[in-house]
C-alpha cells in the first residue's frame, strides 16, 4: 500500500497549547542523569520511605478477597472506604460525600482550573508558588497575579488590593514548594478573615502538611471556612507517588462540577490502587509510618544546613549565599548575593557535580533570579555533604568569573 506524505502538517493545535510549556524542573532533571551528579533538583520523596512489604501484602489480600471489583470500572467519586478514611484523618469534621479521589493531587489542580477558570479570569497565587499549579492553570488562559508574600505567608494588604474579581487564591500554607516556608497562625487567621470579607475563595494545597519535624503546623485554612475553600491532599508524600492518588475536599457549591470534570477526564482513579491504599491504611498504619518519614527528612535537612554552614563563604547577605530553615517538608530556599543569577550558576554547579532548580520559574511574574530551591530528602547524608561542597566550589568559581 502506497502512502502519500502531506507537504505540510494537517494538525492544527488549539490556541491554549501556546500557554503549555515544558516543566523547567523536568528539563533540569535530565542533567542529573550524568554520572556522578548529586541532585538537589527533584521534588521526589525518598524511596526509603515506601512501605513495600505492606503494599505487597495488600496486593495479595485485595486480589484474594475482592479481585473482580478491584479490577473493574469503579465509581467516579472514589472507593467508599478510602473516602471515609480520608474524612477521618482530616483535622476538622468532613462529610465523606464531599471527598473526591483524584489521580494524584496534580489532577485536583487541573479539575479546579477547568471548573473555576475562564479565559481572562484572575487567579491569585503566592510569590513564589508551586510551578505545577501554574502549569495546570495556564491552559485555561487565566490572568495569574502574584500576591506579595514573606516568610509568614501572604501579605494581607497586597491581597486586599488585588482581590477584586479574582476567582480564587491558590496557597500552600505548609512547608511550601518551593520556599519551604510555613504560614503562621496569625497570618492564617488574618487571611481567612480577609478572604471571607472579600468573598474570595481559597484553594488550599497541602501535600506536605504531615511532614513536620518538631511540631505540627497550625490548622488548615479550610478548617476555618469549609464552604469558602477547596482542599487538596495527596498520598504521594506519605505512602508512594507511583500509585498516583490524591483527593479533593470541596463544598457542595462546586463538588458536582468537579465530579463531572473528573468523569470527563478519566472516569475514575484506579480502583485497584485505591483498594491497596485503603488496605495499607487500616489499623492506624499512617500513625506509625509517617513519624519515620519525619525523622529521616529532619536528619537530612539538618545535614544540609550543617553542610551549608560549613562549606559556604561567611559574610553579609550581599556577598554570600543565604538560606532558610524549613520546619518540615522537602525543600530549602536559598538566595544568591546581588548581581548573581541562579540560572548562570547552574552550569558551574553541574560541572562541579551538583544540580539544583533555579527559583525564578516559581514566580508567576517578575521572578527573583537570585533564588534557588534545594531538595534534601532524596540524597543520602554523604551525598548531601558532597553536593553542598560542590555547590560551594561552583559558587566560588562563579563569583570570581564576575570580577574579571
N, C-alpha and C positions, 0 to 999 in steps of 0.2 A: 504494500500500500504506500503510495507516494503522499508525502505531506508537503505543504507549502508554508514556509515561514513568512509571516507578515513583515512588511518593510518597517513598520513601527508597531510598538506595543499597543494592543487593543484595550489594555486595562486603564480605567480612569479612576484614580484614587479619590476618595471622599475628601472634602476640604478639611475635615477635622484631622486628617493624618498629618497635616502640616504642623500641628501642635503636638505630635507624638515624637519624642526624641529618645535616643538610647540612654540608659542609665549610666551616668558618669561612674558610679561605683562598679557596675558590671564591667565597664571598659578597663578600669584600673585593675580589677581582679585578674584580668588576662596577663598583666605584667607579673603577677605573683607566681605564675606558673614557671618562671625562670628558676633553675636550680639555685638553692641557697638563699632565696628571698624570704625574709621574715615578714609576714603580712600583718599589719595593724589596720588593714583596709576594710575587710569584710565585716558585716554585722552578723556573723554566723554563731549560733550557740556552740558551746564546746561539745564535741561528740562524747566526751567522758560522762556527760550528764544524761545521755539517752538510756532509759531503762530497758535494755534489750531483753533481759531474761523475762521481765514482766510482760513485754509485748509478745514474746514467743509463747508464753503460757496462755495469754489472752487469745492469740490466733487459734491455738488448738481448741480452746474452750468454745469460742464463737463458732468455729466450723463443726464442732461436735454437737453442740446444743441447738443451734439455730441456723444451719448453713443456707437453707433456701431463702429465708428472709434477709440474711446478711448479704447475699449475692444478688438480690432482686432490686428493681427500682424501689424508691422509698419516698416518704413524704418530703415535700419541699421545705417545710419548717424545720425538719431535723428529727433525729431519733428521740422519742419522748423521754426515756430515762436520762439521756445525756442533757437534755434541756432542763430537766428537774435538778440534776447535779449542778449545772451552771448556776441556776437560780439560788440553790442552797449555799454556794460558796461566795456569792457576792455580798458585800457588806451593807446592804440595805434591802428591804423587802421587795422581791421581784416576782411577778407572776410568770411562770414558765411560758405562758402563752405570748409573752412579749419578747421571747428569745427566738432568734433565727440563727441556725447553724450555717456558717459560711465556709467556703473553700479558702481557708486562710483569712486573716483579718484584712489582707490586701483586697480581697473581693468585697469586703464590707465597705471599704473606701470607694470602690468602683460603683457599688449599688447606691451609696449615698449620693455620689455625683450624678448618676442617672436620674435619681428621683427628685433631687433638690436643686439642680443647677440647670439654668437655661443659658443660651448664648448671651454673653454680656452681663450675666449675673455677677454681683460682687461676692467674693468669698474672702473672709479674713483668716490669716494664718499668723502664727508666731514668727519671730525673727531671731534665729533661723528656725526652720521647720523640717519635717521629715520629707525627704525628696520623693519617696514613693507615693506620698499623698498628692503632691503637686502633679506627679505623672498621671495619677488616677483622675484628677480633676480636669486636667488640661484639655482632653478631647471634647469635653462638654462646652468648651470655649468660654470659660468664665473670665472675669477680671479679678485676678488674685492680688490682694492688698496685704502687705506686711504690716503688722502692728508692732510697734517698738516693744522690746522685751529686755528684761535684765535678769540677774541671777535669781530673782524671786518669782519670775514669770511675766505675764502680760502686763504692760503698763496701762492702768485703767483710764487715765486721762486720754491717752492716744487712742485707746479702744473707743471711747465715747465720741471722739472727734471723727472717727472713721466708720462707725457702725451703721449709719443711715443707709437703708436699702440693702444691707448685707443679708444673704441667705443664711449664713451661719459663721461661727468662729470655729476653726479646727485647732485643737490643742492637745498636747501630750504633757499632762501635769507631772508625771512620774518618770524621773531618770531619762529625760527626753533624748530622743535620737534626732539630731546629732550631739547636742551640747552636754548631755548628762545631768542637766540641772533638774531640780525638783521645785515645783511651785509651793510656796509656803502656805501655811494655814491662813494667815492673814490675807494673803493675796487671793486665795481661793474664795474666801468669804466675800471679799470685795468684788471679785469677778462675777460670782454667782448673783450677787445683788444687782450689779450693774447690768448684766445680761438680762435679768428678769425685768428690770425697769425699762430697758431699751427694746424689749420684745425680740431679743437676739438669741436664736437657738445656738447651742454648743454641741459640736461633735467631739466627744472625748475619746481619745485613742489611748489604750492602756496595756500595751503588750509587755511592759517591763515592771509593772507595779508590784509583783510578788518577789522581785529580785533585790530587795533591800538588804543592807549589810548590818546596820546597828539598830535601827528602829524602823517600824513600818511608816509609810508616808501618811499624810492626812487623808481623811475620807474623800472619795471621788466627788467631782463636781456634780455628777449625775445624781448622787445620793441626796444632794441639796435641792435639786429641782428635776425630778424624773420626767415630768411632762415637757420640760424645756431642753432636754438633752437626748442625744443618741450616744450610746456607749459601745465601744468596740473592744473586744478581748481576743486572746489568742492562746492556743495550746502549744504553739511552736517553741516558746522560750522555756516552758516548764516540763514538756514531755518530748516532742520531736517535731521539727519543722517539715520533715518529709511526708507526714500524713496530711498536711495542708488543711488544717481545720482551725476555725476561729468562730466567733459569734458576735451578733449584734443584739443589744437590748434597746428596744425602740418603743416610744409611746404609741398609743392606738392611732393617733392622728396620721402617722406615717408608716406604721408597720405593714398594713395591707399592700401598699405600693412597693415597699422594699421586697416583700414576698413575691409580688408579681414580677419585679425586675430579676429576682433570683430564679424564678421559674423560666424566664426567657433566656437567662444566661446559661444555666447548666442543669435545669430541672431540680437537682438536689445535690448536696455534697455527698461524697462516697459513703454509703450506708455501712459498708464493712468497716471502714476506718472509724466511723462514729461508734460502732459497737466495740471496737478494740479499745478506744479511749475510755468509754463508759466502763468496760470491764476492768481496765487498769486502775481507774479512779475509785473503784469500790473499796470500802473498808478503810478510808482515810489515807490512801497511798500518797496523795499530794502533800498532806501534812507531814509525812515522814521524808518525802523525797526532796521537796523544794529547799529545806534547810541545807541539804548537802550541796545544792547548786549555789546558794548564797555563800557558803563557806569557801567553796572553790573560787568563785568570782571575786570575793573580797581579798583572798590571798593574792590573786593575780593583779587586782587593782593596786594593792599595796606594793607588789613587786615593781609595777610600772612607776608608781610615784617615787619609790626609793631609787630606782634607776635614773629617772629624770633628774632628781635632786643631786645624784652623784655625778652624772655624765654631762649635763648641760652647763654651759658657762654661767657663772653667777654674775648678776648685775641688775641694774634697774630695768623696768619693763620696756623702756625704749631701746634697750640694747641687747636683750636676750629673750629666749622663749619663755612664755608664762603659760600656766595651765591651771585647771580647777581640780577639785577633789570630789568626784561624784559620790553620792551617798548610796548608790545602788546602780543596777542596770549593767550596761556593757560598754559604755563609751566615756572617754575623757576628751575634753575640748581644750585646744591649745591655740595660742596666738603668737605670731612672729612679731619682731620689732617693726617700727615704722619703716617704710621703704622696701619691705620684703614681700614676697608673694609665695604662697604655698604651692601654686602651680609651677613656679620657677624652681622651687626647692625640690620638687618631686624627682626630676631626673637625677639630681645628685644623690638623693636617697636611694633610688633604685640601683645606681652604680655602686653604692656602699653596701647594698644588700637588705634594704628595708623598704616597705611600701606603706602609705597612708592615704587617706582621702582628703583632698583639699576642701576647705569649708565653703567656699563661695557658692557652689551649686545648691547648697541647702537654703539659700535665701531666695525668696520669690522675686526680689528686686534689690539692686544695689548691694550685692554680696560683698562681704568683707574678705578681700583677697589674702589677708594675713592669717586667716583661721585654718585649722586642720583638725580632723577627727581621728582619734586613735582608739582602736578596739583592743581591749585587754583580755578577752575571755577565751579566745581560741588558741593563741600561742602558749607554750609552756613557760614556766618561770625562767628557765635557761634561755629560751628563745626571746622572751621579753627583754632580758638583760642584754642579749646580743643585739637585738633590734634597736633598743634605745641607744646603745653605744654607736651603732651605725648611723642613727639619726643625728647624734651629736657630731659625728665626723662630717656628715653631709652639711649640717648647719654651719660648721666652721669653714668648710670649703666654699660654700655659697656666700658666706659673709665676706670672705677675702676677695671673691670674684667681684663683689660690688664696689670694693675700694680701689680696684685697679684703675 
